[in-house]
Amino acid sequence: MILSLLAALLVTHHFLLPRVWYRPSPYGTELARSALLPDTLTKRLAAYVRDTTQYAPSQQVVIIHNERILFEEGDTRQLINCHSARKSIMNLLIGIAREKGFLRLDETLAQVGIDESKTPLTPQEKSATIRDLLMARSGVYLPAEAETDFAKANRPKRGQYKPGEFYFYNNFDFNVLGAILEKKTLLSIGEFMETYLAKPLGLQDFSAANVVYGNPWPIRDDQSDFRVYWMYVSARDLARIGALVAQQGRWNNKQLVSPEWIAESTKPYSTTLDNSMWPFDGYGYLWWIDKDANTIWADGYGGQFLLIDPQRNLVVSQQNFTGKSLLTSGLFLIRKQKRHGGRYQAMHLHELVKNFLDQQVIGAAAR
């Protein structure tokens, strides 16, 4: 009887307990607000975000221009799993780690001491560098935790391509980058992010505990030693991270990430992408690129988008709640109604604000 009760409590705990708990950051700073947008445009933006044919009710949107909030809708302090948008945040962490001398991009998996216990890497696979992983060109084609269905269906054969030779969006690369960061810095991903990004940037809703490891599901479909890491980030904090990139690594008159790293990271090293990734036509170091619109993106499952327009110092953060526990994550997956806004919705918001800003510039030049 007691054992049965304990088992029931453990199952209930696993299903119901949130993976992260909200707490305001002690180092957070409030973002200033801009009155630049006219009321008519603000109402138009709000009506669009509230339109349930475009967005789920749980959508959060923040638009930042010149370090000020232009527009905000929803519970923008809510902690949300940003899913694959975490990879773009990892870019900044790797860039900071390189600049501080923790690692070099030309270090190989062999030099860092990366291997798989159940499926050992070959010498060719171990020759992949950190730079190869950043570009999704490691040449290591092993099952990885939280990989996409597309990756499972289209994975090349082992040894088919040498490191650096072929772009393949592969969670092995991304998961291993997290392990390398920890191995080289002797800090957890959350601790490193809090120390070197969240505190200097003044994120309002972040703590080291907001980075958790592994899927909530009890059964894995891979044998990798390297767990997926999830970052729970609020929409307003995600927008601020985007603004840092829009300003070439500068925030509040301080250089937090070198402009050289931002420039290097956002070059399109791969341009042959799956059609499902429209409008992206390039992939840099963990950043998606829309060359036609001159924008940089982070993209995550379930409606997690960060659209960065460096030319106008303009950022759109768009997030949707996908669950914090096994129960709420499962409910998100089985809901039949529209789950979230997509890239088109973020692009539409960007287009409305961009056009207004451009008209302001034209009007100022004419005066």
C-alpha positions as CSV (number, residue, x, y, z in Angstrom):
1,M,0.0,0.0,0.0
2,I,2.7,2.5,1.0
3,L,4.8,1.5,-2.1
4,S,1.7,2.0,-4.4
5,L,1.1,5.4,-2.8
6,L,4.7,6.5,-3.2
7,A,4.6,5.4,-6.9
8,A,1.4,7.4,-7.5
9,L,3.0,10.4,-5.9
10,L,6.1,10.1,-8.1
11,V,4.0,9.8,-11.2
12,T,1.9,12.8,-10.2
13,H,5.0,14.7,-9.4
14,H,6.5,13.9,-12.8
15,F,3.3,14.8,-14.7
16,L,2.3,18.0,-12.9
17,L,5.4,19.7,-11.4
18,P,6.6,22.6,-13.6
19,R,10.1,22.3,-14.9
20,V,10.8,26.0,-14.1
21,W,9.4,28.4,-11.5
22,Y,9.0,32.2,-12.2
23,R,11.0,34.6,-10.2
24,P,11.9,38.1,-11.2
25,S,15.6,38.7,-11.8
26,P,17.3,40.6,-9.0
27,Y,19.5,42.3,-11.6
28,G,16.7,43.0,-14.1
29,T,16.2,46.5,-15.4
30,E,13.0,48.0,-16.8
31,L,12.9,48.8,-20.4
32,A,12.0,52.4,-21.4
33,R,8.9,52.8,-23.4
34,S,8.6,54.8,-26.6
35,A,5.6,57.0,-27.6
36,L,6.8,57.0,-31.2
37,L,3.9,54.9,-32.7
38,P,0.6,56.7,-33.3
39,D,-2.4,55.4,-31.4
40,T,-3.9,54.2,-34.7
41,L,-1.0,51.9,-35.5
42,T,-0.7,50.7,-31.9
43,K,-4.4,49.7,-32.0
44,R,-3.9,48.1,-35.4
45,L,-1.0,46.0,-34.0
46,A,-3.0,45.0,-30.9
47,A,-6.1,44.0,-33.0
48,Y,-3.9,41.8,-35.2
49,V,-2.3,40.0,-32.2
50,R,-5.7,39.5,-30.5
51,D,-7.2,38.1,-33.7
52,T,-7.6,34.4,-33.0
53,T,-7.5,33.6,-36.7
54,Q,-3.9,34.7,-36.6
55,Y,-2.8,33.9,-33.1
56,A,-3.6,31.6,-30.2
57,P,-4.8,33.3,-27.0
58,S,-1.5,32.5,-25.3
59,Q,0.6,34.6,-27.7
60,Q,3.0,37.2,-26.4
61,V,4.6,39.9,-28.6
62,V,7.2,42.6,-27.8
63,I,8.6,45.1,-30.4
64,I,11.7,47.0,-29.4
65,H,13.3,50.0,-31.3
66,N,16.4,51.8,-30.1
67,E,16.3,50.0,-26.7
68,R,12.7,51.1,-26.1
69,I,9.5,49.1,-26.2
70,L,7.4,50.3,-29.1
71,F,4.6,47.7,-28.6
72,E,3.8,45.0,-26.1
73,E,0.9,42.5,-26.0
74,G,0.2,39.6,-23.7
75,D,1.8,38.3,-20.5
76,T,5.3,39.1,-21.8
77,R,7.1,38.2,-18.5
78,Q,5.8,34.6,-18.7
79,L,8.5,31.9,-18.9
80,I,8.2,30.1,-22.2
81,N,10.3,27.3,-23.6
82,C,11.8,29.0,-26.6
83,H,12.6,25.5,-28.2
84,S,15.0,25.8,-31.1
85,A,15.4,29.6,-30.6
86,R,17.7,28.5,-27.8
87,K,20.3,27.6,-30.5
88,S,20.6,31.3,-31.5
89,I,21.1,32.2,-27.8
90,M,23.7,29.5,-27.6
91,N,25.5,31.4,-30.5
92,L,25.9,34.4,-28.2
93,L,27.2,32.2,-25.3
94,I,29.8,30.5,-27.6
95,G,30.8,33.9,-28.9
96,I,31.3,35.3,-25.4
97,A,33.2,32.2,-24.3
98,R,35.5,32.5,-27.3
99,E,36.2,36.2,-26.6
100,K,37.0,35.4,-23.0
101,G,39.5,32.7,-24.0
102,F,37.5,29.7,-22.9
103,L,37.5,28.0,-26.3
104,R,38.6,28.3,-29.9
105,L,36.4,27.6,-32.9
106,D,39.1,25.5,-34.6
107,E,39.2,23.0,-31.7
108,T,38.0,19.6,-32.8
109,L,35.7,17.1,-31.0
110,A,38.7,15.0,-30.3
111,Q,40.6,17.9,-28.7
112,V,37.7,18.8,-26.6
113,G,37.1,15.2,-25.5
114,I,33.7,14.6,-27.1
115,D,32.7,11.0,-27.8
116,E,29.6,8.8,-27.6
117,S,29.8,5.9,-25.2
118,K,27.2,3.7,-27.0
119,T,28.1,4.6,-30.5
120,P,31.7,5.8,-30.5
121,L,32.6,8.5,-33.0
122,T,34.9,7.7,-35.9
123,P,38.2,9.6,-36.4
124,Q,36.6,11.5,-39.2
125,E,33.7,12.5,-37.0
126,K,36.0,13.5,-34.2
127,S,37.8,15.9,-36.6
128,A,34.7,18.2,-36.7
129,T,35.4,21.6,-35.2
130,I,33.3,23.8,-33.0
131,R,32.9,26.1,-36.0
132,D,31.5,23.1,-38.0
133,L,28.9,22.5,-35.2
134,L,27.9,26.2,-35.3
135,M,27.2,25.9,-39.0
136,A,25.4,22.6,-38.7
137,R,28.1,21.0,-40.8
138,S,29.7,18.5,-38.3
139,G,29.4,15.4,-40.5
140,V,28.1,13.5,-37.5
141,Y,24.8,11.8,-38.3
142,L,23.7,10.1,-35.2
143,P,20.2,10.2,-33.6
144,A,20.0,13.1,-31.1
145,E,17.5,14.1,-28.4
146,A,14.6,16.4,-29.5
147,E,15.5,16.2,-33.2
148,T,12.9,17.0,-35.8
149,D,11.0,14.5,-37.9
150,F,12.7,16.0,-41.0
151,A,16.1,15.2,-39.5
152,K,15.1,11.6,-38.7
153,A,13.7,11.1,-42.3
154,N,16.6,12.7,-44.1
155,R,19.6,11.9,-42.0
156,P,22.7,11.1,-44.3
157,K,24.5,7.9,-43.7
158,R,27.4,7.9,-41.3
159,G,30.6,9.0,-43.0
160,Q,28.7,10.2,-46.1
161,Y,30.1,13.7,-45.8
162,K,33.2,15.1,-44.1
163,P,33.0,17.7,-41.4
164,G,32.4,21.2,-43.0
165,E,31.3,19.7,-46.3
166,F,27.5,19.5,-46.0
167,Y,24.8,21.5,-44.2
168,F,22.3,19.3,-42.2
169,Y,20.2,20.7,-39.4
170,N,21.2,18.2,-36.8
171,N,20.5,18.3,-33.1
172,F,23.7,16.4,-32.4
173,D,25.6,19.5,-33.3
174,F,23.5,21.8,-31.2
175,N,23.3,19.5,-28.1
176,V,27.1,19.0,-28.2
177,L,27.7,22.7,-28.3
178,G,26.0,23.0,-24.9
179,A,28.2,20.2,-23.6
180,I,31.3,21.9,-25.0
181,L,30.4,25.2,-23.3
182,E,30.0,23.5,-20.0
183,K,33.2,21.5,-20.4
184,K,35.3,24.5,-21.3
185,T,33.9,27.0,-18.8
186,L,33.2,24.6,-15.9
187,L,29.8,26.2,-15.6
188,S,26.3,25.0,-16.4
189,I,24.7,26.6,-19.4
190,G,22.3,28.5,-17.1
191,E,25.1,29.7,-14.9
192,F,27.2,30.9,-17.8
193,M,24.2,32.6,-19.4
194,E,23.2,34.3,-16.2
195,T,26.8,35.6,-15.5
196,Y,27.8,36.7,-18.9
197,L,24.6,37.6,-20.7
198,A,21.5,37.9,-18.5
199,K,23.1,40.1,-15.8
200,P,25.0,42.5,-18.2
201,L,21.9,42.8,-20.3
202,G,19.5,43.3,-17.4
203,L,17.1,40.5,-18.3
204,Q,14.1,40.8,-16.1
205,D,12.8,37.2,-15.8
206,F,15.9,35.0,-16.1
207,S,17.7,32.7,-13.6
208,A,20.2,29.9,-14.1
209,A,17.5,27.5,-13.2
210,N,15.6,28.5,-16.4
211,V,17.8,26.2,-18.4
212,V,16.8,22.6,-18.0
213,Y,18.1,19.4,-19.6
214,G,16.2,16.6,-21.4
215,N,12.7,16.2,-22.7
216,P,10.0,15.8,-20.2
217,W,8.9,12.5,-21.8
218,P,9.9,9.4,-19.9
219,I,11.0,7.5,-23.0
220,R,13.9,8.6,-25.3
221,D,14.3,7.6,-29.0
222,D,18.0,8.1,-29.1
223,Q,21.1,6.8,-27.3
224,S,23.2,10.0,-27.2
225,D,25.2,11.0,-24.2
226,F,24.4,14.6,-24.9
227,R,21.1,15.9,-23.6
228,V,19.0,18.6,-25.2
229,Y,18.9,21.8,-23.2
230,W,15.8,23.9,-23.0
231,M,15.8,27.6,-22.2
232,Y,12.7,29.2,-20.7
233,V,12.8,32.8,-21.6
234,S,10.1,35.5,-21.4
235,A,9.1,37.4,-24.6
236,R,10.4,40.7,-23.2
237,D,13.8,39.2,-22.4
238,L,14.0,37.5,-25.8
239,A,13.3,40.8,-27.4
240,R,16.1,42.4,-25.5
241,I,18.5,39.6,-26.6
242,G,17.5,40.4,-30.2
243,A,18.1,44.1,-29.6
244,L,21.6,43.2,-28.5
245,V,22.2,41.6,-31.9
246,A,20.5,44.4,-33.8
247,Q,23.1,46.8,-32.1
248,Q,26.1,44.6,-33.0
249,G,26.5,43.3,-29.5
250,R,26.1,46.6,-27.8
251,W,23.6,47.5,-25.0
252,N,23.2,50.6,-22.8
253,N,26.5,51.9,-24.2
254,K,28.4,48.8,-23.3
255,Q,29.9,46.2,-25.7
256,L,28.7,42.8,-24.4
257,V,29.5,40.8,-27.5
258,S,32.0,41.9,-30.1
259,P,30.6,43.3,-33.3
260,E,33.0,41.0,-35.2
261,W,31.3,38.0,-33.6
262,I,27.8,39.3,-34.6
263,A,29.0,39.9,-38.2
264,E,30.7,36.6,-38.5
265,S,27.7,34.7,-37.0
266,T,25.1,36.3,-39.3
267,K,26.8,35.5,-42.6
268,P,24.9,33.0,-44.7
269,Y,27.3,30.0,-44.8
270,S,24.6,27.7,-46.1
271,T,22.0,28.8,-48.7
272,T,20.4,25.5,-49.7
273,L,17.6,25.1,-47.2
274,D,14.4,23.0,-46.9
275,N,11.4,24.8,-48.5
276,S,9.6,24.6,-45.1
277,M,12.1,27.2,-43.8
278,W,10.7,30.0,-45.9
279,P,11.4,32.9,-45.9
280,F,14.9,32.0,-44.7
281,D,17.5,31.7,-47.5
282,G,20.7,31.4,-45.4
283,Y,22.0,29.8,-42.2
284,G,24.9,31.3,-40.3
285,Y,26.2,30.3,-36.9
286,L,22.9,29.1,-35.4
287,W,21.0,32.1,-36.9
288,W,18.5,31.9,-39.7
289,I,18.9,34.7,-42.3
290,D,16.4,36.3,-44.7
291,K,18.7,37.9,-47.2
292,D,15.9,39.5,-49.2
293,A,14.6,41.4,-46.2
294,N,18.0,41.8,-44.5
295,T,16.7,40.3,-41.3
296,I,18.1,37.8,-38.9
297,W,15.9,35.2,-37.1
298,A,15.8,32.8,-34.2
299,D,13.1,30.2,-34.8
300,G,11.5,27.7,-32.4
301,Y,8.8,25.1,-32.4
302,G,5.4,26.2,-31.2
303,G,5.5,29.8,-32.3
304,Q,8.8,31.1,-30.9
305,F,10.3,33.7,-33.2
306,L,12.8,36.5,-32.9
307,L,13.0,38.8,-35.9
308,I,15.9,41.2,-36.0
309,D,16.2,44.1,-38.3
310,P,19.7,45.6,-37.7
311,Q,19.2,48.4,-40.4
312,R,16.4,49.9,-38.3
313,N,17.5,48.7,-34.9
314,L,14.1,47.0,-34.7
315,V,13.2,43.7,-33.1
316,V,10.0,41.6,-33.0
317,S,9.7,38.9,-30.3
318,Q,6.8,36.5,-30.7
319,Q,6.3,33.6,-28.3
320,N,3.5,31.1,-27.5
321,F,3.2,29.0,-24.4
322,T,3.8,25.3,-25.1
323,G,3.8,24.0,-21.5
324,K,6.1,23.8,-18.5
325,S,5.2,20.3,-17.3
326,L,4.6,16.9,-18.9
327,L,0.9,17.5,-18.6
328,T,0.8,21.0,-20.0
329,S,3.2,20.1,-22.8
330,G,1.1,17.2,-23.7
331,L,-2.1,19.3,-23.7
332,F,-0.4,21.7,-26.1
333,L,0.4,18.9,-28.5
334,I,-3.1,17.5,-28.6
335,R,-5.0,20.7,-28.9
336,K,-6.8,20.9,-32.2
337,Q,-7.4,24.6,-32.4
338,K,-4.8,26.9,-34.0
339,R,-1.7,26.6,-31.8
340,H,0.3,29.7,-32.5
341,G,1.3,32.5,-34.9
342,G,3.9,31.7,-37.5
343,R,6.7,33.5,-39.3
344,Y,4.2,35.3,-41.5
345,Q,2.6,36.9,-38.5
346,A,5.9,38.1,-37.2
347,M,6.8,39.4,-40.7
348,H,3.5,41.3,-40.9
349,L,4.1,43.0,-37.6
350,H,7.6,43.9,-38.7
351,E,6.3,45.2,-42.0
352,L,3.7,47.5,-40.4
353,V,6.3,49.1,-38.0
354,K,9.1,49.2,-40.6
355,N,6.9,51.1,-43.0
356,F,6.0,53.6,-40.3
357,L,9.7,54.1,-39.4
358,D,10.8,54.5,-43.0
359,Q,8.1,57.1,-43.5
360,Q,9.4,59.0,-40.5
361,V,12.9,59.0,-42.0
362,I,11.6,60.2,-45.3
363,G,9.5,62.9,-43.7
364,A,12.5,64.1,-41.6
365,A,14.7,64.3,-44.7
366,A,12.1,66.3,-46.6
367,R,11.8,68.9,-43.8
